[in-house]
Amino acid sequence: MALYHKESKLADAVMSHPRLISVINRLGIRLGVGDSTIGSICREAGIDTDFFLSVINTFLNEDYFPVNARGTFSLEKTIDYLHTTSLFYQRVQMPNIERHFNSLMQRSGNDNNLGLLLHFFAEMKTQLADCIEYDEKVFYPSLRKGVVPPDLDRMVSGHSEVEEKLHDLLYFFVVHLTGGYDENLCVAVISAVFMLEKDYCQNNRIRNRILLPMVEKLGKSDAGHES
């Protein structure tokens, strides 16, 4: 996949990859971008262009590894982006899945195993909420103070497990769904889960390839001061 650069038109990127809409919103860019380049839009919005490009290229391309060559990436801005992403999951995507899932349950009768899938979804929802709570109450506050939490692996493994469970939920629908059910609402649920799973996977790349290198650098800096 071709990478975007500061001379690329943002409208072209969004038209080619509509899932970027929520990403640029989290970065502070609203729709109605006109014919402007990414560089000019970022300058007008006061957004670091290199950081913006690293986020969208990492989000879209699993083979892309950003390099903070100029040291301009901000830990605060990265945390702010991930915080906004978590709010999007909690306030938009998860309620959307629940709304469709509840409608599916109500209109599909009892001769199916949707109850088991709903139970699995509820477990995944709880784990996602736990991950976000840890981020917001422990992980991010510590980083903002310049301290790396000792249980960093908990954050990494927790988000990986949520990503796996989202994939498993899709697999259960495709492979193990039995009985009668409303097909249109089932498609609505699967589509909503797929959008969350794709977004979650791509944002885990941002977490692992942009945030964690800065956290590791912070940890080395702390170790150097102690020595």
MIMARFI-5838 format. One record per residue: residue number from 1; residue in one letter; x, y, z of N, C-alpha, C in turn. Coordinates in steps of 0.001 Angstrom, whole numbers, plus 500000, padded with zeros to 6 digits. Each point is the difference from the previous one (the first is absolute). Example, Ala and Ser with C-alpha at 12.3 -4.5 7.8 and 13.67 -1.06 7.14 Angstrom:
    nr   rest      n_X      n_Y      n_Z     ca_X     ca_Y     ca_Z      c_X      c_Y      c_Z
     1      A   513190   494310   507800   499110   501190   500000   500900   501200   500000
     2      S   499650   501050   499280   500820   501190   500060   499230   501090   500730
END
This chain:
    nr   rest      n_X      n_Y      n_Z     ca_X     ca_Y     ca_Z      c_X      c_Y      c_Z
     1      M   500843   498811   500000   499157   501189   500000   500883   501245   500000
     2      A   499658   500956   499117   500777   501230   499922   499824   500822   501273
     3      L   501079   500683   500403   499949   500830   501189   499577   501420   499630
     4      Y   499330   500663   500931   499616   501393   499789   501086   500915   500546
     5      H   500130   501184   499369   501006   500969   500407   499355   501379   500075
     6      K   500781   500998   500358   499421   501319   500276   499395   500656   498759
     7      E   500426   499587   498809   499443   500573   498771   498774   499236   499510
     8      S   499652   498895   500651   498799   499239   499627   498757   500800   500378
     9      K   498980   499885   499192   498730   500656   500330   499241   499123   500992
    10      L   499585   500600   501105   499323   499231   501032   498685   499424   499482
    11      A   499318   500734   499154   498739   499511   499446   500211   498696   499234
    12      D   501105   499904   499252   500296   498772   499251   500209   498826   500952
    13      A   500705   500255   501101   500262   498936   500974   498701   499512   500624
    14      V   499130   500930   500371   498745   499621   500652   499060   499301   499022
    15      M   499951   500460   498765   499139   499354   499005   500486   498581   499711
    16      S   501304   499783   500037   500543   498654   499772   499844   499116   501231
    17      H   499994   500616   501180   499915   499231   501257   499024   500708   500939
    18      P   498689   499792   499824   499003   500707   500815   500166   499794   501500
    19      R   500632   498886   500410   500177   499787   501432   500955   501016   500616
    20      L   500681   500795   499164   500850   501066   500521   499184   501145   500600
    21      I   498708   500062   499711   499185   501117   500491   500083   500102   501522
    22      S   499806   498867   500682   500050   500040   501463   501411   500316   500496
    23      V   501016   499589   499248   501391   500248   500399   500325   501488   499926
    24      I   499662   500639   498885   500321   501424   499881   499151   500817   500976
    25      N   498782   499539   500311   499192   500669   501023   500724   499983   501343
    26      R   500597   498845   500342   500729   499892   501270   501226   500900   500019
    27      L   500512   500294   498836   501180   500860   499898   499626   501475   499906
    28      G   498710   500294   500015   499549   501386   500002   499625   500559   498647
    29      I   499837   499143   498985   499630   500442   498649   498564   499577   499716
    30      R   499182   500951   499594   498610   499704   499661   499852   499880   498482
    31      L   498901   499416   499582   499731   499870   498566   499753   501382   499379
    32      G   500139   500039   498674   499951   501266   499296   501403   500520   499764
    33      V   500897   499059   499619   501430   500333   499887   500348   500647   498663
    34      G   499027   500073   499108   500264   500633   498716   501033   499243   499185
    35      D   500798   500760   499269   501011   499422   499118   501402   500168   500596
    36      S   500068   500249   501294   501270   500338   500639   500869   498775   500244
    37      T   501294   500234   500089   500946   498926   500299   500022   499730   501502
    38      I   500528   498844   500354   500119   499653   501410   500880   501011   500724
    39      G   501082   500404   499348   500907   500954   500624   499324   501321   500321
    40      S   499237   500533   499052   499360   501303   500213   498887   499899   501044
    41      I   499276   498900   499996   498935   499811   500988   500583   499918   501406
    42      C   501096   499260   500136   500636   499869   501310   500550   501347   500477
    43      R   500588   500768   499099   500532   501312   500395   498880   500906   500502
    44      E   498887   500003   499283   498880   500857   500392   499399   499559   501329
    45      A   500025   498698   500264   499406   499474   501235   500994   499959   501154
    46      G   501268   500335   499735   501010   499953   501047   500369   498591   500412
    47      I   499946   499071   499054   500302   498590   500265   501354   499660   499388
    48      D   500831   499287   500739   501290   499570   499461   499771   499070   498815
    49      T   500472   500395   498833   499740   499245   498771   500617   498610   500043
    50      D   501219   499885   500506   500660   498695   500062   499219   499035   500884
    51      F   499505   500507   501124   499209   499155   500903   498701   499571   499319
    52      F   499323   500944   499352   498763   499711   499289   500220   498913   498947
    53      L   501060   500156   499213   500299   499030   498949   500359   498639   500588
    54      S   500730   499995   501101   500368   498733   500632   498763   499268   500500
    55      V   499046   500750   500555   498772   499367   500501   499205   499387   498854
    56      I   499744   500763   498945   499141   499457   498943   500717   498905   499208
    57      N   501307   500133   499793   500724   498959   499269   500115   498724   500825
    58      T   500200   500134   501312   500042   498823   500868   498625   499346   500056
    59      F   498960   500822   500059   498628   499494   500050   499663   499187   498753
    60      L   500447   500454   498845   499616   499373   498734   500918   498871   499563
    61      N   501267   500044   500393   500986   499097   499424   500698   499194   501089
    62      E   499725   498708   500052   500600   499166   501044   501500   499810   499807
    63      D   500535   500328   498838   501436   499863   499753   500762   501296   500276
    64      Y   499291   501035   500421   500636   501305   500211   500459   500139   501452
    65      F   501247   500388   500168   500554   500243   501332   500488   501450   500055
    66      P   499300   500861   500742   500382   501424   500042   501332   500201   500707
    67      V   500741   500972   499543   501271   500355   500613   499921   501462   500418
    68      N   500164   500233   501288   499937   501359   500524   501367   500671   499829
    69      A   500379   500174   498736   501353   500464   499691   500299   501383   500572
    70      R   499009   500903   499973   500232   501358   500475   499647   500168   501476
    71      G   499533   498914   500631   499641   500076   501409   498837   500926   500269
    72      T   499086   500124   499033   498883   500944   500155   498737   499341   500525
    73      F   499965   498670   500047   498808   499336   500495   499819   500330   501477
    74      S   498806   500330   500361   499706   500383   501371   499316   498859   500737
    75      L   500533   499642   501170   499359   498987   500828   498602   500451   500394
    76      E   499858   501271   500334   498699   500540   500392   498987   499879   498863
    77      K   500422   500359   498774   499074   499951   498872   499610   498563   499668
    78      T   500946   499073   500145   499699   498596   499736   499008   499470   501025
    79      I   500209   500346   501260   499061   499595   501044   498627   500620   499749
    80      D   499977   501269   499620   498729   500671   499710   499258   499295   498872
    81      Y   500738   499601   498968   499379   499295   498876   499398   498676   500466
    82      L   500758   499224   500772   499511   498706   500459   498843   500161   500988
    83      H   500041   501055   500802   498882   500300   500904   498731   500279   499196
    84      T   500113   500815   498963   498851   500312   499152   499486   498752   499298
    85      T   500922   499127   499613   499616   498740   499373   499184   499147   500956
    86      S   500420   499921   501254   499265   499218   500989   498589   500552   500195
    87      L   499870   501320   500028   498683   500612   500119   499125   499629   498810
    88      F   500598   499950   498814   499264   499623   498791   499487   498567   500115
    89      Y   500824   499111   500544   499559   498614   500198   498835   499940   500974
    90      Q   500123   500716   501115   499004   499921   501062   498698   500713   499657
    91      R   500091   501114   499298   498818   500833   499766   499337   499761   498661
    92      V   500737   499425   499045   499460   499842   498651   499947   498527   499575
    93      Q   501163   499356   499919   500034   498679   499386   499368   498918   500870
    94      M   500322   499946   501282   499405   498982   500861   498484   500170   500124
    95      P   499476   501219   500241   498544   500159   500025   499339   499622   498687
    96      N   500680   500245   498887   499449   499632   498695   499858   498487   499873
    97      I   501029   499272   500446   499935   498532   499974   498889   499509   500914
    98      E   499932   500545   501205   498972   499581   500958   498599   500248   499469
    99      R   499793   501142   499395   498684   500336   499459   499580   498989   498930
   100      H   500905   499692   499089   499688   499021   498954   499819   498598   500601
   101      F   500855   499655   500968   499947   498665   500606   498675   499805   500746
   102      N   499571   501011   500753   498743   499901   500725   498814   499849   499045
   103      S   500033   500740   498906   498938   499863   498997   500011   498614   499376
   104      L   501194   499487   499744   500129   498652   499438   499412   498967   500949
   105      M   500297   500107   501281   499477   499061   500990   498477   500065   500068
   106      Q   499448   501205   499938   498553   500181   500135   499227   499456   498809
   107      R   500614   499989   498837   499278   499629   498776   500406   498641   499433
   108      S   500729   499229   500793   500508   498734   499463   499482   498759   500716
   109      G   499113   500148   500965   499471   498816   500665   501021   499349   500921
   110      N   499690   498748   500392   500847   499295   500967   500670   498750   499444
   111      D   499747   499662   498737   500563   498770   499437   501366   500258   499367
   112      N   500901   500617   500751   501336   500324   499490   500958   500081   501185
   113      N   501255   500233   499699   501006   500124   501068   500506   501437   500145
   114      L   499137   500964   499648   500393   501399   500109   500298   500397   501440
   115      G   499325   499347   500946   500255   500310   501403   501446   499756   500391
   116      L   500593   498929   499471   501403   499703   500292   500922   501068   499399
   117      L   499654   500448   498800   500815   501030   499359   499862   501328   500739
   118      L   498787   500290   500487   499797   501228   500766   500790   499961   501312
   119      H   500050   498822   500624   500767   499837   501233   501489   500230   499733
   120      F   500502   499470   498897   501409   500204   499649   500266   501474   499738
   121      F   499065   500662   499326   500135   501425   499735   500052   500784   501310
   122      A   499156   499627   500969   499977   500687   501287   501334   499844   500727
   123      E   500596   498813   499911   501305   499777   500622   501067   500876   499340
   124      M   499954   500076   498682   500959   500837   499270   499807   501471   500364
   125      K   498746   500429   500134   499703   501374   500361   500582   500341   501369
   126      T   499867   499070   500943   500541   500214   501348   501522   500116   499956
   127      Q   500636   499135   499217   501462   500041   499918   500465   501285   499329
   128      L   499289   500451   498980   500345   501264   499350   499884   501150   500997
   129      A   498920   499994   500784   499802   501052   501004   501122   499977   501033
   130      D   500437   498808   500392   501102   499872   500962   501296   500573   499426
   131      C   500275   499703   498725   501211   500517   499349   499978   501522   499954
   132      I   498866   500549   499628   499881   501455   499902   500126   500639   501375
   133      E   499387   499373   501014   500086   500545   501351   501451   500013   500489
   134      Y   500731   498918   499721   501412   499957   500396   500796   501090   499289
   135      D   499739   500159   498701   500690   501049   499246   499748   501372   500616
   136      E   498717   500278   500259   499609   501342   500418   500373   500312   501448
   137      K   499990   498988   500872   500231   500252   501421   501429   499703   500458
   138      V   500716   499162   499234   501347   499607   500418   501047   500331   498942
   139      F   499834   499443   498819   501045   500057   498988   500265   501423   499507
   140      Y   498958   500667   499485   500193   501342   499456   500411   501015   501073
   141      P   499359   500004   501182   500444   500955   501033   501468   499818   500379
   142      S   500463   498745   500062   501410   499756   500317   500907   500566   498921
   143      L   499650   499752   498739   500830   500508   498896   500024   501512   499983
   144      R   498868   500628   500300   499952   501471   500006   500920   500574   501079
   145      K   500276   499201   501039   500918   500426   501060   501448   499598   499707
   146      G   500201   499352   498828   501345   499582   499632   500439   498711   500648
   147      V   499014   499179   500430   500299   498744   500674   499407   498842   499193
   148      V   500803   498952   499798   499525   498808   499294   499462   499008   501034
   149      P   498721   499611   499912   499442   499043   500959   500752   498670   499937
   150      P   500192   499334   501137   500754   498738   500004   499275   498862   499292
   151      D   498656   500077   499916   499233   498927   499371   499615   500365   498568
   152      L   500984   500471   499245   499764   500401   498612   499453   498845   499175
   153      D   500462   498777   500284   499551   498834   499230   498502   499782   500134
   154      R   499434   500422   501132   498557   499832   500201   499219   500791   498959
   155      M   500448   501221   499736   499332   500831   499016   500088   499380   498618
   156      V   501201   499556   499628   500214   499443   498671   499186   498725   499802
   157      S   500077   499077   500952   499297   498723   499867   498491   500191   500068
   158      G   499536   500939   500825   498558   500231   500121   499383   500435   498693
   159      H   500616   500947   499324   499460   500473   498722   500135   498927   498917
   160      S   501033   499202   500053   500152   498904   499038   498890   498971   500174
   161      E   499650   499714   501246   498943   499027   500277   498640   500503   499516
   162      V   499734   501293   500168   498745   500560   499496   499944   499876   498481
   163      E   501098   500294   499351   500063   499862   498537   499710   498562   499580
   164      E   500562   499043   500705   499771   498584   499691   498537   499612   500224
   165      K   499390   500534   501064   498607   499659   500285   499054   500594   498965
   166      L   500315   501171   499498   499190   500567   498925   500071   499116   498760
   167      H   501188   499524   499700   500165   499083   498868   499225   498698   500255
   168      D   500083   499481   501233   499293   498762   500345   498494   500175   499868
   169      L   499485   501175   500404   498561   500240   499902   499542   499956   498547
   170      L   500774   500609   499121   499674   499935   498576   500039   498554   499504
   171      Y   501010   499257   500444   500143   498592   499595   498801   499179   500485
   172      F   499551   500233   501222   498856   499261   500529   498749   500258   499167
   173      F   499805   501253   499606   498841   500319   499161   500079   499271   498663
   174      V   501161   500042   499387   500152   499428   498658   499940   498474   500022
   175      V   500616   499371   501009   500172   498550   500004   498986   499268   500869
   176      H   499634   500557   501150   499244   499234   500989   498567   500471   500233
   177      L   499539   501023   499300   498624   500461   500184   499023   498927   499518
   178      T   499002   499682   500839   499013   498974   499655   498589   500516   500238
   179      G   499034   499337   499371   498590   500322   500222   499512   501147   499139
   180      G   498792   500463   500329   499403   501083   499241   500378   501361   500572
   181      Y   500127   500979   499113   500350   501350   500440   499666   500981   498885
   182      D   499859   501252   500370   499737   501058   499038   501298   500286   499231
   183      E   500004   499699   498715   501237   500102   499223   500492   501440   499859
   184      N   499080   500946   499798   500419   501392   499831   500649   500541   501265
   185      L   499381   499714   501150   500573   500476   501261   501300   499278   500328
   186      C   500101   498745   499593   501235   499256   500217   501139   500645   499216
   187      V   499731   500388   498777   501010   500688   499192   500389   501320   500650
   188      A   499015   500700   500578   500277   501273   500660   500942   499804   501188
   189      V   499764   498940   500787   500867   499712   501143   501407   499663   499530
   190      I   500094   499099   499036   501308   499573   499507   500772   501183   499412
   191      S   499312   500848   499246   500664   501164   499403   500529   500941   501078
   192      A   499205   500212   501064   500424   500889   501083   501182   499409   500759
   193      V   499972   498686   500246   501115   499342   500682   501248   500047   499129
   194      F   499819   499776   498709   501142   500028   499087   500654   501380   499993
   195      M   499199   501061   499993   500553   501356   500000   500796   500262   501273
   196      L   499467   499549   501144   500728   500180   501256   501274   499166   500013
   197      E   499902   498745   499548   501174   499116   499998   501099   500562   499118
   198      K   499647   500524   498842   500984   500564   499080   500633   501241   500608
   199      D   499174   500865   500565   500507   501226   500592   500886   499700   501201
   200      Y   499584   499036   500815   500758   499640   501206   501369   499434   499627
   201      C   500015   499139   499000   501256   499416   499531   500941   501083   499490
   202      Q   499475   500914   499216   500829   501045   499425   500499   500977   501061
   203      N   499178   500263   501012   500441   500901   501055   500956   499325   500970
   204      N   499928   498678   500117   501022   499288   500760   501363   500149   499339
   205      R   500016   500081   498662   501265   500258   499306   500540   501369   500377
   206      I   499117   500988   500072   500425   501341   500401   500531   499978   501426
   207      R   499316   499277   500868   500442   499878   501387   501388   499346   500073
   208      N   500169   498923   499225   501242   499220   500081   501165   500637   499254
   209      R   499708   500747   498933   501081   500507   499155   500315   501483   500214
   210      I   499078   500732   500622   500260   501412   500268   500127   500253   501501
   211      L   499007   499532   500782   500031   500263   501442   501095   499208   500712
   212      L   500046   498690   499785   500927   499174   500767   501469   500366   499790
   213      P   500447   500333   498781   501398   500445   499862   500315   501228   500850
   214      M   499020   500928   500110   500219   501166   500857   500032   499599   501467
   215      V   499157   499020   500374   499994   499520   501383   501327   499316   500323
   216      E   500490   499204   499063   501288   499329   500208   501127   501015   500140
   217      K   499964   501055   499204   501009   501055   500105   499908   500689   501353
   218      L   498764   500219   500460   499799   500611   501310   500564   499115   501103
   219      G   499790   498672   499859   500522   499065   500986   501520   500004   500045
   220      K   500639   500076   498838   501470   500048   499949   500522   501287   500602
   221      S   499253   501078   499794   500400   501278   500561   499937   499963   501531
   222      D   498930   499380   500527   499876   499860   501454   501129   499161   500576
   223      A   500321   498903   499275   501073   499120   500464   501329   500729   500000
   224      G   500223   500856   498999   501246   500750   499925   500141   500983   501147
   225      H   498854   500623   500386   500037   500951   501101   500284   499304   501320
   226      E   499455   498784   500145   500196   499251   501237   501451   499561   500164
   227      S   500634   499667   498867   501384   499547   500063   500957   501178   500224
END
